[in-house]
Amino acid sequence: MRVLTWGKVTPGLLVSVMAGCGGGGHGGGYGSMMLAPTVSISQPAAATTINFGQALTVAWTSAYTTSCTASTSSAAGGMFTGPQMTSGSQTVVPTAAGNYTYMLSCTGSGGTQSASASVTVTTNLLNALAPTGAIPTVGSTIDPTNGDQNPYGLAVAPATAGLVTKGDLVVCNFNNATITTTTPPSGNVQGTGTTIIGLHPGTGSQPYQIAQSADLKGCNALAILPDDSISAAAWASNLNPLVSATGTVGKPFASDTFNGPWGEAFVAATTTQPAALYVSSAPGNNGVVAGPGTNTSPGTIDRISLDTNNVQTSLTEIVTGFCSGGVPGAIFGPAGLTYDPASDTLYVVDTSSASVIALAGVSAIPKDGVVVNGQCTATTPTPVPTFSGPSMSSARVIAHGAPFNTPLSAALLKNGDLIIGNADIGVTAPSATTNLLIEVSPVVPDGFVGQPLQIDTGAPGTIFGIAATVDAAGHQIIYFNDDNNSAVMQLGPIAATATTPGY
């Protein structure tokens, strides 16, 4: 269960101050009845438990009181201190794991009463999933037909259809195969992969090919629709193909103008908005990271609105101005598009400025509603962005700077936090700060929660695609691509072992 997502308060801790009849009497016809306040905790009946990175709500009511004062057992429990209204609510954000008690003391003409309630803040989800040994390998992502490798895009299939089984991991390869018959061996060229493969969850899975096409060249990000259609960002072919569950590669968006598609997110239809695909573009700009104010093209985010048959009804560029540039293997631009339906928020990983940006109410952002400002330079990181445009209030930076190192990939965790992967662009030697997964909260000050998790001590830049899901028992699972061994790895409970594509 989600306790809180940015922009939405859900039930949390409820402190009720209830009135009771106090003493008092009549004397000589001039006495008065003093109503003494009483304080009781109505909810929670028992201590609440949340993850570090989440927020909770303290709510209270009172009668026959004139003032209330709040206090917290530790500053790390969040800001619930000082004078409060006699009735009200407040969002509280703990800043560390621990046990915290929230206290409310209210005074009236009949006296003062107090109540307290406690909450346990457990470690953040990423650190809770840190393995005690080797990280399990789900399976290789090397295409069994043509040998494409270097996995980038990663998504979890929502249904069983065509070649794909519900829960399968769908991966696209960014590089072509290594040719061992030449001296020296050739191939394994960045941005030349043309395949999408699938893996069953569990360890020991063997890859099966879903699709192969030149239209998929440089595929780097995937979004899967409810019928298992796969929307693919193909940077090198400058297309956004839609692949059916049976592997047919179509180009329904061929008339749209893309400039280096680099991120994908699917948004399901609701009662108030149609289904949509969000596609970010990261123009190469001849290898130079640049944007507004230059002669090069900035990075953008487009919204492709869809009807009930997944047919495009409109295309709207909702964000422009991202610094963008680079070459395959070192591309900077808006990436890691991740959508949270609980708050209609689209999160964007801005690689050049080492930032994560939240776009609240994204379904209502109009054409160029948000303009990303910042002095784009030929070196990175570029400055932290600011925003302008008619929807500028929708955009905010939720995390910036270290431990980010050219961040690239993202996924949404079950509590509303994000898991972010560094790309380590330009880093040539492994160290304790390379190949990090990082948890980011939209509500915690500065965004970062817990400690980064190093998932590979080998060559830097191994993390690209990330996907998150929960198992039947509600346990968090994080999948990620490891480019050092062209495989999908898993954090969290392991499903039944898979050995063949048809298990």
C-alpha positions, 0 to 999 in steps of 0.5 A, spaced: 500 500 500 502 506 498 502 511 504 503 518 500 505 520 493 507 527 492 501 531 491 496 526 494 495 525 502 493 518 504 490 516 511 496 516 516 496 517 523 490 520 526 490 524 533 483 525 535 482 530 541 475 529 544 471 533 549 469 530 555 465 533 561 469 536 567 467 538 574 465 545 576 458 547 579 454 553 581 455 557 587 451 563 589 448 563 582 455 565 580 459 559 578 461 556 571 461 549 569 468 548 566 469 543 561 475 539 561 478 536 554 480 529 554 485 526 549 484 519 545 488 516 539 482 513 535 487 511 529 491 507 528 489 502 533 496 499 533 503 503 531 503 504 523 509 502 519 512 505 513 518 505 509 523 511 509 522 515 503 514 515 505 510 521 508 504 520 513 499 524 515 497 527 522 490 529 523 487 531 529 480 534 532 478 537 539 473 541 543 473 545 549 480 547 547 483 554 546 490 551 543 494 545 542 502 544 541 505 538 537 512 535 539 516 529 536 520 524 539 526 526 534 527 531 529 528 525 524 521 523 525 519 530 521 516 536 522 510 536 527 512 541 532 510 547 535 503 551 536 497 547 532 490 549 530 485 546 535 483 542 529 487 540 522 492 536 519 499 536 517 504 532 512 510 529 516 516 526 512 521 522 516 528 523 514 531 517 517 529 510 519 527 509 526 521 509 531 518 516 532 512 518 537 508 524 535 505 528 541 499 533 542 498 537 548 491 541 548 489 546 553 482 549 555 479 552 560 478 545 564 485 543 563 490 540 559 491 533 556 495 529 552 496 524 547 501 520 543 502 515 537 508 512 534 510 510 527 516 505 525 520 507 519 523 501 516 529 502 511 528 504 504 526 499 499 532 499 495 536 497 501 532 492 504 533 488 497 540 489 498 543 482 497 547 478 502 551 474 496 551 475 488 545 478 485 541 473 481 541 473 474 534 472 470 538 470 464 542 472 458 539 478 453 543 476 447 539 475 441 538 467 440 538 468 432 542 474 430 547 475 437 545 482 438 547 484 445 548 490 450 541 491 453 538 497 454 530 498 454 527 493 459 519 492 461 515 487 464 509 484 460 502 486 463 498 480 459 499 474 455 498 475 448 502 472 442 509 470 443 509 474 450 507 471 457 504 475 462 510 477 467 515 476 462 521 481 461 522 484 454 528 487 452 531 491 446 539 490 444 542 497 443 548 493 439 549 488 434 553 481 435 560 480 436 563 477 429 569 473 432 571 470 425 575 477 424 582 479 426 581 482 431 573 481 432 569 486 430 561 488 431 558 490 438 557 497 435 553 502 439 547 503 437 546 498 431 542 493 435 535 491 431 532 486 436 527 485 441 527 479 446 523 476 451 525 472 458 521 468 463 521 471 470 526 466 474 533 464 474 536 460 468 531 463 463 533 462 455 532 468 451 527 468 445 526 473 439 520 477 439 522 482 433 528 484 429 527 489 424 532 495 421 526 500 424 528 498 431 536 500 430 538 503 436 532 501 440 534 504 447 527 504 451 520 500 451 513 501 453 508 496 453 501 497 452 495 493 455 495 488 449 502 487 449 504 491 443 511 494 444 512 501 443 520 502 442 524 508 442 529 507 436 535 512 436 539 510 430 533 509 425 529 516 428 523 512 429 518 510 434 515 503 432 510 499 435 511 492 435 505 487 436 505 481 441 506 476 435 513 480 433 510 484 427 514 491 427 509 497 425 510 504 424 504 507 426 507 514 428 512 514 422 509 521 420 511 524 427 517 528 427 522 525 432 529 527 433 533 521 436 527 518 441 530 516 447 525 515 452 518 511 453 512 511 458 505 509 457 499 512 460 493 508 461 486 511 459 482 514 465 475 517 465 478 524 464 483 522 459 485 518 453 491 513 453 497 516 451 505 515 450 510 519 452 516 519 448 522 523 449 527 525 444 535 526 445 538 529 439 545 527 438 547 534 435 554 532 432 556 529 439 556 536 442 551 537 449 547 543 447 540 546 447 537 553 447 540 559 445 545 555 440 544 552 433 543 545 435 536 542 437 534 541 444 531 535 447 523 534 448 518 530 450 512 529 446 505 526 448 502 521 443 494 521 445 491 514 443 484 512 442 481 505 444 484 501 438 491 504 440 491 509 434 494 516 434 489 522 435 494 527 436 501 529 437 503 534 442 510 537 444 509 538 451 516 540 454 522 543 450 529 545 452 533 539 455 540 540 454 542 534 449 547 531 445 553 526 444 554 519 440 551 512 442 554 510 448 555 517 451 548 520 449 545 526 454 538 528 454 531 527 457 531 519 459 528 514 464 521 516 463 517 514 468 509 515 470 506 515 476 498 514 475 497 516 483 498 523 481 498 523 474 506 525 474 511 524 469 518 523 472 524 525 467 531 523 468 535 529 465 542 526 464 546 532 462 544 536 469 544 530 473 537 531 476 530 528 476 524 532 474 517 531 476 512 534 471 505 534 475 499 533 472 502 531 466 496 529 462 494 537 462 500 540 460 499 543 453 504 544 447 510 547 450 507 548 456 514 547 460 520 550 457 527 547 461 532 553 462 539 552 463 546 554 461 547 548 456 555 547 455 559 543 452 561 539 458 557 536 463 554 536 468 550 542 466 547 547 471 541 545 474 535 547 470 529 552 472 523 552 468 518 557 464 512 556 460 505 557 461 505 550 465 512 552 469 509 550 476 508 543 474 515 542 473 520 541 479 527 538 480 526 533 486 533 530 486 540 533 483 547 532 484 551 526 487 550 521 488 548 521 481 553 520 475 550 522 468 543 518 471 539 515 465 534 509 467 528 509 472 523 505 475 517 506 479 517 503 486 510 500 490 511 506 495 511 511 490 519 512 490 523 512 484 529 507 483 535 511 478 541 508 475 547 511 473 550 511 466 557 513 468 558 516 462 566 518 461 568 514 467 573 509 465 575 505 471 571 502 476 570 505 483 566 504 489 561 510 486 560 506 479 554 502 477 550 505 483 542 504 483 539 510 487 533 511 491 529 517 490 523 520 494 518 525 491 517 528 498 523 527 502 528 534 502 533 533 497 530 527 494 535 521 496 533 516 501 538 510 504 544 509 501 546 507 493 547 500 492 553 498 487 550 492 483 557 491 479 564 492 481 566 491 473 567 496 468 563 502 469 556 504 465 553 497 466 546 499 468 541 501 463 534 499 463 530 498 469 523 495 471 520 494 478 514 490 479 511 486 485 510 479 486 503 475 488 505 476 495 506 484 494 514 483 495 518 489 491 522 486 485 527 490 481 530 488 475 535 491 471 540 490 465 547 489 466 551 491 460 557 487 462 554 480 461 548 482 457 543 479 462 537 481 466 539 481 474 534 481 479 533 484 486 527 481 490 524 474 491 526 469 486 520 466 482 520 459 480 526 457 476 525 458 468 529 453 463 526 454 457 522 459 453 515 455 454 515 453 461 
